[in-house]
Amino acid sequence: MSKRVYNFSAGPATLPLEVLEQAGRDIVNFQDSGMGLIEMSHRSKQFMAVAAETERLLRELMEIPDNYKVLFLQGGASSQFFMVPMNLLTSGKKATYLNTGVWSKKAIKEAKLFGEVEVAFSSEEQKFCRVPTASEYTVTPESEYLYMVSNNTIYGTQFPTFPETDHVLISDMSSDILSRKIDVSKFGLIFAGAQKNMGPAGVTVVIIRDDLLDRTPEQVPTMLRYKTHADKDSMFNTPPCFAIYAVGEVLKWVKKQGGVAAMEERNKEKAALLYAAIDATDFYKGHAEKSSRSLMNISFNLPTPELEAKFVAEAAALGFNGLKGHRSIGGCRASIYNAFPRQGVVDLVAFMAEFEKKNS
Ligand SMILES: Cc1ncc(COP(=O)(O)O)c(C=O)c1O
């Protein structure tokens, strides 16, 4: 195999090599069954055990209370933008959204199809370089839920703490699930596409408090009701078998690393190395305000777009892959999810110093 590059992609993103190698073997012959994992019936005993173990591990690692259901759905995190209001925003009622980037804007657009939307905070005029503090917004008492994006993948901002609220709190955790310890009991619903911190694209995890399952209006189609999937343990129809299996393998790996608390420590250390390199010079400039900095995605600029293009190209030639920033804000972005190795950050920091010396 050719040398593995350092993959800074925002998602799908780097996965632990041991998970990829195991998946490669299991795709061909799963547990000596003479059959590949992706050829097996989702109702087979073997696959049912895989799905149950994936759910059990997620519950263990995130300490998910018993009154929450864990669902493995399809349609990407983007389908949750409409499934949330379709199931939880009763016609004529209101929901409150915090607009911290493109992913919240898309969710706001969909929510407006179902009810009234109150945007209680927006950092759009500041190019989404920050998330709000609690004192910067209020939530109307009659609002049915408060919706926020925990980590804003494009801009590299992250809520350092979650809102303390009596409202049903809903969070898109697509780009930081399992990266830090959270108290699930504070949330009504959490969702995350798997393809950043949990595994391959193809499955979206939804963690929903069970009292919310009965709010769905009658006219919502069967497949789009959370309760349909909750009642059938995500086996109402053929689930994304391979993605669920791979998430399970990533969860085993997370557990082996010491669990979510250990991941959080590592993530803080890795991010601190990169932010220290950015703060040490005027050549690199972080996009996010310091108090809103993400541990997962680090977006930064160089003095000119030409230098940014040169930086990305020279880095790629040396095996630092995927450092180009999102097209909506340009610049550079290093995504350093759970599975991204510390050495890759150390080597990038060294490359950044070298590049600055040659180009400033
Ligand atoms: C925070 C966040 N939410 C939602 C999405 C959309 O996910 P999907 O492509 O699975 O629909 C992304 C994709 O990058 C994201 O970063």
The ligand as a MOL file (V3000), in Angstrom:
LIG
                    3D

  0  0  0     0  0            999 V3000
M  V30 BEGIN CTAB
M  V30 COUNTS 16 16 0 0 0
M  V30 BEGIN ATOM
M  V30 1 C -22.5280 20.5690 11.0500 0
M  V30 2 C -23.0460 19.8820 9.8290 0
M  V30 3 N -24.3530 19.6110 9.7290 0
M  V30 4 C -24.8660 18.9910 8.6450 0
M  V30 5 C -24.0790 18.6270 7.5890 0
M  V30 6 C -24.7050 17.9580 6.3870 0
M  V30 7 O -24.4570 16.5950 6.4420 0
M  V30 8 P -24.9230 15.5960 5.2840 0
M  V30 9 O -24.0040 15.8260 4.1450 0
M  V30 10 O -24.7660 14.2460 5.9320 0
M  V30 11 O -26.3350 15.8910 4.9410 0
M  V30 12 C -22.7030 18.8810 7.6560 0
M  V30 13 C -21.8390 18.4570 6.5220 0
M  V30 14 O -20.6610 18.7240 6.4710 0
M  V30 15 C -22.1790 19.5280 8.7910 0
M  V30 16 O -20.8770 19.8110 8.8780 0
M  V30 END ATOM
M  V30 BEGIN BOND
M  V30 1 1 1 2
M  V30 2 1 2 3
M  V30 3 2 2 15
M  V30 4 2 3 4
M  V30 5 1 4 5
M  V30 6 1 5 6
M  V30 7 2 5 12
M  V30 8 1 6 7
M  V30 9 1 7 8
M  V30 10 2 8 9
M  V30 11 1 8 10
M  V30 12 1 8 11
M  V30 13 1 12 13
M  V30 14 1 12 15
M  V30 15 2 13 14
M  V30 16 1 15 16
M  V30 END BOND
M  V30 END CTAB
M  END
